[in-house]
Amino acid sequence: MSSVDTSNYQQLIKQGLWSENPGMVKLLGLCPLLAVSNTLINGISLGLATLLTLVVSNTIVSCAQGMLPQAVRIPMYVLIIATTVTVIELVTQAWLPDLYISLGIFLPLIVTNCLILGRAEAFAARNPVRHAAIDGVAMGLGFLLVLVALGGAREIIGQGSLLTDSAHLFGSMANDWHLRFFSEQHGMLLALLPPGAFIGLGLIVALKNKIDTMLVTTNESS
Amino acid sequence: MKSNELKQGLILGSVATISIAIIVMTYLGTRDAIRTTEQRELEAKLIELFEPQSYTNQPSRDTIELTDSALGSQTPKIIYRARNQGVPSGAVVSATAPDGYNGNIDLLIGLNMDGDIVGVRVTNHMETPGLGDDIDLSRSDWIRAFDGLSLRTTQAYDWKVKKDGGQFDQFTGATITPRAVVNAVYRVASWYQIEKDNIFAN
């Protein structure tokens, strides 16, 4: 998995955003990815929270490498991740209450996102701190990207709008950001329901694979 | 071997202790802010469910907890009491509609001393987005249909969705949700008529 030259930051970013993208390639953390991507703002919010958790947990795990006994490392990762998430949850509840209401039960669910545990085990535990942090940013951004694409698509198709409830994330200055393309009644409800999430993600993965194939063929023919 | 396992256990234990310490510190640091926000949100919600200028006390602090099947839950439910110069002037009853499409729908129901409904708000629900969640004021005005309704001027058969012969709109593709809310509000309003004196008896 980490057979790549880890000293190369560009490589790390490319991996996170594209070639090993957690949402499109590794298919990690599908539960929150599918459950919370019903609107663009929900997607962005969960993506940011996951990104933050991933960077913090990767950094801590990387700092602690060598100190954690091999046999009990997984419970320790879980402890570290759970602590990080709890702190983020409390801070959100205290100072971003609107966001807390809309993310609700999904914030604690970040604990169970195997993407975070996966990166701790596969990357952070055996790489220098700086690389682990960059990997956290890259993987987190990759996850955020898929959430944004899926959330945006589902919101447009399902309810004909974009950026509803942006005030939950950006405060009252975002009250007017709401865009409406067509009346909500004409939305395709399927997109908002769980099957729509699976279909949407499937289409995104297919599109990614298509682009990869095209890139390969252009490279070969040139 | 034994000492190795002991060492692992100790390390695991100390990491757990450090984690707990961090969480405790965060909890203590955020507790007041969380409490203040919750209190403010509660007050903002309650203010719409009492008749304007009808009270002089702070209903969010004048509460009583009651358990009654009419409130839709086995656990005690909070009732916020409004008083004007000490004289009872209205109450906001928290209740649950246990028969929503996806489980419990939590409600706040404001009533004046005549038992008329001042307003109803949904505080928590798991209804289907785009179908059942129109009970939420942020999604539609449906919940305002309860404003000003009175048991004195309506009959039991009015308290149904139109599909069942009553006066409340159902939603396209979602009848169970509004039906659950209408039932719960009617149940609480009827209960309140009988229990009103007990609620304010202190």
Chai-1 contact restraints between the chains, C-beta under 6 A:
chainA,res_idxA,chainB,res_idxB,connection_type,confidence,min_distance_angstrom,max_distance_angstrom,comment,restraint_id
A,P69,B,Q8,contact,1.0,0.0,6.0,A-B,restraint_1
A,P69,B,I11,contact,1.0,0.0,6.0,A-B,restraint_2
A,A71,B,Q8,contact,1.0,0.0,6.0,A-B,restraint_3
A,V72,B,Q8,contact,1.0,0.0,6.0,A-B,restraint_4
A,V72,B,L12,contact,1.0,0.0,6.0,A-B,restraint_5
A,M76,B,V15,contact,1.0,0.0,6.0,A-B,restraint_6
A,L79,B,V15,contact,1.0,0.0,6.0,A-B,restraint_7
A,L79,B,A16,contact,1.0,0.0,6.0,A-B,restraint_8
A,L79,B,S19,contact,1.0,0.0,6.0,A-B,restraint_9
A,T83,B,S19,contact,1.0,0.0,6.0,A-B,restraint_10
A,T83,B,I22,contact,1.0,0.0,6.0,A-B,restraint_11
A,T83,B,I23,contact,1.0,0.0,6.0,A-B,restraint_12
A,T86,B,I23,contact,1.0,0.0,6.0,A-B,restraint_13
A,V87,B,T26,contact,1.0,0.0,6.0,A-B,restraint_14
A,L90,B,T26,contact,1.0,0.0,6.0,A-B,restraint_15
A,L90,B,T30,contact,1.0,0.0,6.0,A-B,restraint_16
A,Q93,B,I34,contact,1.0,0.0,6.0,A-B,restraint_17
A,A94,B,T30,contact,1.0,0.0,6.0,A-B,restraint_18
A,A94,B,A33,contact,1.0,0.0,6.0,A-B,restraint_19
A,A94,B,I34,contact,1.0,0.0,6.0,A-B,restraint_20
A,P97,B,T37,contact,1.0,0.0,6.0,A-B,restraint_21
A,L189,B,G130,contact,1.0,0.0,6.0,A-B,restraint_22
A,L192,B,P129,contact,1.0,0.0,6.0,A-B,restraint_23
A,L192,B,G130,contact,1.0,0.0,6.0,A-B,restraint_24
